[in-house]
Amino acid sequence: MGWEMDFQFTKEEDKLRSDVKSFVNEEWDAEGLDLWSFSGPLPYNIDDLYGQELIKGFAKKLAKKGWYTMHWPSEFGGQEAPISTQLAYREEMAYNGAPISVGGGLIAPVLMMYGADWQKEEFIPKLANADVEFAQGFSEPNAGSDLANLQTRAERDGDDYVITGQKIWTSAAHRSDWYHLMARTDPNAPKHRGISYFLIDLKTPGITMRPLMDLAGRRRWSEVFLDGVRVPARNIIGEENRGWYTAMTTLSFERSNIEGPAKLLRALELFIDYATKTKLNGTPIIEDPIIRHSLADMRVRIAMSRTLSYRVAWMQSQGELPVMEASMTKLLNDMMTKYIFWPRMANMLKEYGTLMREDPKAPQEGLFGTNSILSFGSGFGGGTSEIQRNIIAQRGLGLPR
């Protein structure tokens, strides 16, 4: 691979950035900043109907603009936007605090590649128009990083599969319509085999959920129990016992992490603005030389991370598969999220840096304190930091398992 990378955007892509910024400022409630990011205050509980409706309404506006599925193949109604265009769009959306930028989530590419005709006809138009929401049923109490250790069983019974088991850390299951879930259909096969991939209507009898809260008291996840859940056999995605390989398509679309540096940059700029206007013990925070050096260090780190994300996008545009590099962006951004919010920003504000949004004395409505607490969860979701290091070591450096 050559190292002559061109990070310049076209005039059309620069205009898209400007259009995105204006659109977000006009169409997204400024008080409803991204419930899942570190880019602003967290005014709504993710369980609130008002917050849910805001997000769904905004997604429909994106669909109407044609941005929601710009990355999709034209065969499925997309624009086949170049990687550089997608990068410009997603980065600008993330920086401006929009809650969602692209449609289809992790399930759309799987259905496009492996779905039966009826599955494509039923779900892809709904995904394109933000009319349906899927939750991902992968992790289990003993199958997180070692996902192939999953024990949820699916047994064939006539025209159905009967599924029994437990899933955990399911993001937004309580406000989703469907589940895309992996279950073991051949318990005697090696653990990476004998797994099948299913579509499940979350209203199906036998499904119950228990809320899992984050450190800010928001319900971000659910523990999902499946007790004899009957699923039509036609709901399997791809081939029986080949679900692991189908699911890897899902995971390969999960780790580009272009939005990470944009959100951290926005948070840093908000902090600098606050530190410029605010005094601590009678002295403007920004005048402390140690703090100024620390802020400069954070800015350099974010620029480094952003450049690495650009490199991943450039490699994709060249038809390469940046497996190691994508893991590097994931690992680096998870590490930086904890580093920037805690100990850096929180410590700069002394005791005030630990106050969360419910406290009337919390700086910036609890932006820094709340996200300092939430940042401790970085490095777990979407593949742990240990898994990313293993990928870098094995696939990048050629080290043995």
C-alpha positions as CSV (number, residue, x, y, z in Angstrom):
1,M,0.0,0.0,0.0
2,G,1.3,3.4,-0.9
3,W,1.3,6.3,1.5
4,E,0.3,9.2,-0.8
5,M,-3.1,9.9,0.7
6,D,-5.2,12.8,-0.5
7,F,-7.4,14.2,2.2
8,Q,-8.8,17.1,0.2
9,F,-12.5,17.4,-0.2
10,T,-14.2,18.5,-3.4
11,K,-16.2,21.7,-3.8
12,E,-19.4,19.7,-3.7
13,E,-18.3,18.0,-0.4
14,D,-17.4,21.3,1.1
15,K,-20.9,22.6,0.2
16,L,-22.4,19.5,1.7
17,R,-20.7,20.3,5.0
18,S,-22.2,23.8,4.9
19,D,-25.6,22.4,4.0
20,V,-25.4,19.8,6.8
21,K,-24.5,22.5,9.4
22,S,-27.4,24.7,8.4
23,F,-29.8,21.8,8.3
24,V,-28.9,20.6,11.8
25,N,-29.2,24.1,13.2
26,E,-32.6,24.5,11.6
27,E,-34.2,21.1,12.0
28,W,-32.7,19.5,15.1
29,D,-33.9,20.8,18.5
30,A,-30.8,22.5,19.9
31,E,-31.7,21.3,23.4
32,G,-31.9,17.7,22.2
33,L,-28.3,17.0,21.5
34,D,-27.2,13.5,20.7
35,L,-28.3,11.2,23.5
36,W,-25.5,8.8,22.6
37,S,-22.6,11.1,22.2
38,F,-20.3,13.3,24.2
39,S,-21.0,16.4,22.2
40,G,-23.5,18.2,24.4
41,P,-26.0,18.2,27.3
42,L,-28.3,15.3,27.9
43,P,-31.7,16.9,28.5
44,Y,-33.9,13.9,27.8
45,N,-34.0,10.4,29.2
46,I,-33.6,8.0,26.4
47,D,-36.8,6.3,27.6
48,D,-38.8,9.5,27.2
49,L,-41.4,9.4,24.4
50,Y,-40.6,13.0,23.6
51,G,-36.9,12.2,23.0
52,Q,-37.8,9.1,20.9
53,E,-40.2,11.1,18.7
54,L,-37.6,13.8,18.2
55,I,-35.1,11.3,16.9
56,K,-37.6,9.5,14.7
57,G,-38.8,12.8,13.2
58,F,-35.3,13.9,12.5
59,A,-34.4,10.7,10.8
60,K,-37.4,11.1,8.5
61,K,-36.2,14.5,7.6
62,L,-32.8,13.1,6.6
63,A,-34.6,10.4,4.5
64,K,-36.5,13.1,2.7
65,K,-33.3,15.0,2.0
66,G,-31.8,11.8,0.5
67,W,-28.9,11.8,3.0
68,Y,-30.1,9.0,5.2
69,T,-29.2,6.3,2.6
70,M,-26.6,8.2,0.6
71,H,-24.2,5.3,1.3
72,W,-26.5,2.6,0.0
73,P,-26.1,1.0,-3.5
74,S,-28.4,2.4,-6.1
75,E,-30.0,-1.0,-6.5
76,F,-31.6,-0.3,-3.1
77,G,-32.4,3.3,-3.7
78,G,-29.1,4.8,-2.4
79,Q,-26.8,7.2,-4.1
80,E,-23.6,5.2,-3.9
81,A,-21.9,8.2,-2.4
82,P,-18.1,8.1,-2.5
83,I,-16.3,7.3,0.8
84,S,-15.0,10.9,0.9
85,T,-18.6,12.3,0.7
86,Q,-19.8,10.0,3.4
87,L,-16.8,11.1,5.6
88,A,-17.6,14.8,5.1
89,Y,-21.3,14.2,5.8
90,R,-20.9,12.0,8.9
91,E,-18.2,14.1,10.4
92,E,-20.2,17.3,10.1
93,M,-23.3,15.6,11.5
94,A,-21.4,14.4,14.5
95,Y,-19.6,17.7,15.1
96,N,-22.9,19.6,15.1
97,G,-24.5,17.2,17.6
98,A,-27.1,15.5,15.4
99,P,-28.4,12.2,16.9
100,I,-28.3,10.1,13.8
101,S,-26.8,10.4,10.3
102,V,-27.1,7.3,8.3
103,G,-29.9,4.8,7.9
104,G,-30.2,1.1,8.0
105,G,-27.9,0.6,10.9
106,L,-26.0,-2.7,11.0
107,I,-28.8,-4.8,9.6
108,A,-29.3,-3.2,6.2
109,P,-26.0,-4.4,4.6
110,V,-26.6,-7.9,5.9
111,L,-30.1,-8.0,4.3
112,M,-28.7,-6.6,1.1
113,M,-26.1,-9.3,0.9
114,Y,-27.8,-12.3,2.4
115,G,-31.5,-11.6,2.9
116,A,-34.2,-13.6,1.2
117,D,-36.3,-11.7,-1.4
118,W,-39.2,-11.2,0.9
119,Q,-36.9,-9.9,3.6
120,K,-35.4,-7.3,1.3
121,E,-38.9,-6.3,0.0
122,E,-40.3,-6.1,3.5
123,F,-37.6,-4.3,5.5
124,I,-35.2,-2.4,3.2
125,P,-37.9,0.3,2.1
126,K,-38.9,0.7,5.8
127,L,-35.3,1.1,6.9
128,A,-34.7,3.6,4.1
129,N,-37.7,5.7,5.3
130,A,-36.9,5.4,9.0
131,D,-40.2,3.5,9.5
132,V,-38.7,0.5,11.5
133,E,-36.0,0.2,14.1
134,F,-33.9,-2.9,14.8
135,A,-32.0,-3.9,18.0
136,Q,-29.0,-6.2,17.9
137,G,-29.2,-9.5,19.8
138,F,-25.6,-10.7,19.9
139,S,-24.0,-10.4,23.4
140,E,-24.9,-12.8,26.2
141,P,-23.7,-13.0,29.9
142,N,-20.9,-15.4,28.9
143,A,-20.5,-14.3,25.3
144,G,-19.4,-10.7,24.9
145,S,-15.9,-10.4,23.5
146,D,-15.9,-14.1,22.9
147,L,-19.2,-13.9,20.9
148,A,-18.9,-17.4,19.4
149,N,-19.5,-18.7,22.9
150,L,-23.2,-17.8,22.8
151,Q,-25.6,-20.3,24.2
152,T,-29.0,-19.1,23.1
153,R,-30.6,-22.1,21.4
154,A,-32.9,-22.3,18.4
155,E,-34.5,-25.7,17.7
156,R,-36.4,-26.5,14.6
157,D,-40.0,-27.4,15.1
158,G,-41.9,-27.8,11.9
159,D,-42.2,-24.5,10.1
160,D,-40.8,-22.6,13.1
161,Y,-37.7,-22.3,15.2
162,V,-38.2,-22.2,19.0
163,I,-35.7,-19.9,20.6
164,T,-34.7,-20.0,24.3
165,G,-31.9,-18.0,25.9
166,Q,-30.8,-14.7,27.2
167,K,-29.2,-11.6,25.6
168,I,-27.6,-8.7,27.4
169,W,-26.5,-5.1,26.6
170,T,-29.0,-4.8,23.9
171,S,-29.0,-1.2,22.8
172,A,-32.4,0.5,22.6
173,A,-34.3,-2.8,22.6
174,H,-37.2,-1.2,24.5
175,R,-37.8,1.2,21.7
176,S,-37.2,-1.0,18.7
177,D,-39.5,-3.0,16.5
178,W,-37.4,-6.0,15.5
179,Y,-34.5,-8.0,16.7
180,H,-31.6,-9.4,14.6
181,L,-30.3,-12.2,16.7
182,M,-27.7,-15.0,16.6
183,A,-28.6,-18.4,18.2
184,R,-27.1,-21.8,18.2
185,T,-28.8,-24.3,15.9
186,D,-26.3,-27.1,16.1
187,P,-24.9,-27.5,19.7
188,N,-22.5,-30.3,18.5
189,A,-20.7,-28.2,15.9
190,P,-17.5,-26.2,16.6
191,K,-18.4,-23.0,18.3
192,H,-18.0,-20.7,15.3
193,R,-20.2,-23.0,13.4
194,G,-23.7,-24.2,14.2
195,I,-24.9,-20.6,14.6
196,S,-27.8,-19.1,12.7
197,Y,-29.0,-15.5,12.2
198,F,-32.7,-14.6,12.8
199,L,-35.1,-11.8,12.4
200,I,-37.5,-11.6,15.3
201,D,-40.6,-9.4,15.8
202,L,-40.1,-8.0,19.3
203,K,-43.8,-8.3,20.0
204,T,-43.6,-12.1,19.7
205,P,-44.9,-13.9,22.9
206,G,-42.1,-15.2,25.2
207,I,-39.9,-12.1,25.0
208,T,-39.4,-10.1,28.1
209,M,-37.0,-7.2,28.9
210,R,-35.2,-5.9,32.0
211,P,-33.8,-2.4,31.9
212,L,-30.0,-1.8,32.2
213,M,-29.1,1.7,33.1
214,D,-25.9,3.7,32.4
215,L,-24.0,5.7,35.0
216,A,-26.1,8.8,34.3
217,G,-29.3,6.9,35.1
218,R,-30.5,6.5,31.5
219,R,-31.8,3.3,30.1
220,R,-29.4,2.7,27.3
221,W,-29.6,-1.1,27.2
222,S,-31.9,-4.0,28.0
223,E,-31.4,-7.6,29.2
224,V,-33.6,-9.7,26.9
225,F,-35.0,-13.1,27.9
226,L,-36.4,-15.4,25.2
227,D,-38.6,-18.2,26.6
228,G,-39.8,-20.6,23.9
229,V,-40.1,-17.8,21.3
230,R,-41.5,-19.2,18.1
231,V,-40.0,-17.7,15.0
232,P,-41.0,-18.7,11.4
233,A,-38.3,-20.6,9.7
234,R,-38.3,-18.1,6.8
235,N,-37.0,-15.5,9.2
236,I,-33.5,-17.0,9.1
237,I,-31.0,-14.7,7.3
238,G,-28.8,-16.7,5.0
239,E,-28.1,-20.4,5.6
240,E,-28.8,-22.4,8.7
241,N,-25.6,-23.0,10.7
242,R,-23.8,-20.3,8.7
243,G,-25.0,-17.3,10.8
244,W,-21.5,-16.5,12.2
245,Y,-20.2,-15.7,8.7
246,T,-23.3,-13.7,7.9
247,A,-23.0,-11.7,11.1
248,M,-19.4,-10.8,10.4
249,T,-20.8,-8.6,7.6
250,T,-22.6,-6.7,10.4
251,L,-19.5,-6.3,12.5
252,S,-17.4,-5.1,9.5
253,F,-19.7,-2.1,9.1
254,E,-19.4,-1.1,12.8
255,R,-15.9,0.1,13.3
256,S,-14.9,3.0,11.0
257,N,-15.5,5.4,13.9
258,I,-15.3,8.6,11.8
259,E,-17.6,10.4,14.2
260,G,-15.5,9.9,17.3
261,P,-12.9,12.7,16.8
262,A,-15.6,15.1,15.6
263,K,-17.6,14.7,18.9
264,L,-14.5,15.1,21.0
265,L,-13.5,18.2,19.1
266,R,-16.9,19.7,19.7
267,A,-16.7,18.9,23.4
268,L,-13.2,20.4,23.6
269,E,-14.3,23.6,21.9
270,L,-17.2,23.9,24.3
271,F,-14.9,23.4,27.2
272,I,-12.4,26.1,25.9
273,D,-15.3,28.5,25.5
274,Y,-16.5,27.8,29.0
275,A,-12.9,28.1,30.4
276,T,-12.4,31.4,28.7
277,K,-15.5,33.0,30.2
278,T,-15.4,31.4,33.7
279,K,-13.2,32.2,36.7
280,L,-12.1,29.7,39.3
281,N,-10.9,31.2,42.6
282,G,-11.0,34.6,41.0
283,T,-8.8,33.7,38.0
284,P,-10.1,32.8,34.5
285,I,-9.6,29.1,34.0
286,I,-8.0,29.5,30.6
287,E,-5.1,31.7,32.1
288,D,-3.6,28.7,34.0
289,P,-0.6,27.7,32.0
290,I,-0.9,24.1,33.0
291,I,-4.4,24.0,31.7
292,R,-3.5,25.8,28.5
293,H,-0.8,23.2,27.8
294,S,-3.2,20.4,28.6
295,L,-5.8,21.8,26.3
296,A,-3.2,22.0,23.5
297,D,-2.2,18.4,24.1
298,M,-5.8,17.3,23.8
299,R,-6.2,19.2,20.6
300,V,-3.2,17.5,19.1
301,R,-4.4,14.1,20.1
302,I,-7.8,14.7,18.5
303,A,-6.1,15.9,15.3
304,M,-4.1,12.7,15.3
305,S,-7.2,10.6,15.8
306,R,-9.0,12.4,13.1
307,T,-6.1,11.9,10.6
308,L,-6.2,8.1,11.4
309,S,-9.9,8.0,10.7
310,Y,-9.3,9.8,7.4
311,R,-6.7,7.2,6.6
312,V,-9.2,4.4,7.2
313,A,-11.7,6.2,4.8
314,W,-9.0,6.7,2.2
315,M,-8.0,3.0,2.3
316,Q,-11.7,2.1,1.8
317,S,-11.9,4.4,-1.1
318,Q,-8.9,2.5,-2.7
319,G,-10.7,-0.8,-2.3
320,E,-8.6,-1.9,0.6
321,L,-9.9,-3.5,3.8
322,P,-8.5,-1.6,6.8
323,V,-9.1,-4.2,9.5
324,M,-6.1,-3.3,11.7
325,E,-6.5,0.4,11.0
326,A,-10.2,0.4,11.9
327,S,-9.4,-1.3,15.2
328,M,-6.7,1.4,15.8
329,T,-9.3,4.1,15.4
330,K,-11.7,2.3,17.7
331,L,-9.0,1.7,20.4
332,L,-7.6,5.2,20.1
333,N,-10.9,7.0,20.4
334,D,-12.0,4.9,23.3
335,M,-8.8,5.7,25.1
336,M,-9.0,9.4,24.3
337,T,-12.6,9.7,25.4
338,K,-11.6,8.6,28.9
339,Y,-8.5,10.7,28.8
340,I,-10.1,13.9,27.7
341,F,-13.2,13.8,30.0
342,W,-11.5,12.1,32.9
343,P,-9.0,13.0,34.3
344,R,-8.4,16.1,32.1
345,M,-11.6,18.2,31.9
346,A,-13.0,17.0,35.2
347,N,-9.8,17.8,37.1
348,M,-9.5,21.2,35.5
349,L,-12.8,22.2,37.1
350,K,-11.8,20.8,40.5
351,E,-14.8,19.7,42.6
352,Y,-17.2,21.2,40.0
353,G,-16.0,18.8,37.4
354,T,-17.8,15.9,39.1
355,L,-21.2,17.5,39.2
356,M,-23.8,15.9,36.9
357,R,-26.6,17.5,35.0
358,E,-29.1,17.3,37.9
359,D,-27.0,19.6,40.0
360,P,-27.9,23.3,39.5
361,K,-24.2,24.3,40.0
362,A,-22.9,21.9,37.4
363,P,-20.9,23.7,34.7
364,Q,-22.5,23.7,31.2
365,E,-25.7,21.9,32.5
366,G,-23.5,18.9,33.6
367,L,-21.9,18.4,30.2
368,F,-18.4,17.8,31.6
369,G,-19.3,16.0,34.8
370,T,-21.9,13.7,33.2
371,N,-19.7,12.7,30.3
372,S,-16.7,12.2,32.7
373,I,-18.8,9.5,34.3
374,L,-20.1,8.1,31.1
375,S,-16.6,7.9,29.6
376,F,-15.7,5.1,31.9
377,G,-17.8,2.9,29.7
378,S,-15.6,3.6,26.6
379,G,-13.7,0.5,25.5
380,F,-16.5,-2.0,26.1
381,G,-19.2,-1.5,23.5
382,G,-18.7,-2.5,19.9
383,G,-15.7,-4.6,20.7
384,T,-13.6,-4.2,23.8
385,S,-10.2,-2.6,23.8
386,E,-8.6,-6.0,24.5
387,I,-10.2,-7.3,21.3
388,Q,-9.0,-4.4,19.3
389,R,-5.4,-4.9,20.6
390,N,-5.6,-8.6,19.6
391,I,-6.7,-7.6,16.1
392,I,-3.9,-5.1,15.7
393,A,-1.4,-7.7,17.0
394,Q,-2.5,-10.6,14.9
395,R,-3.7,-9.0,11.7
396,G,-1.4,-6.0,11.7
397,L,1.8,-7.2,13.3
398,G,1.5,-10.8,12.4
399,L,1.9,-12.0,16.0
400,P,0.6,-15.5,17.0
401,R,-2.6,-16.0,18.9
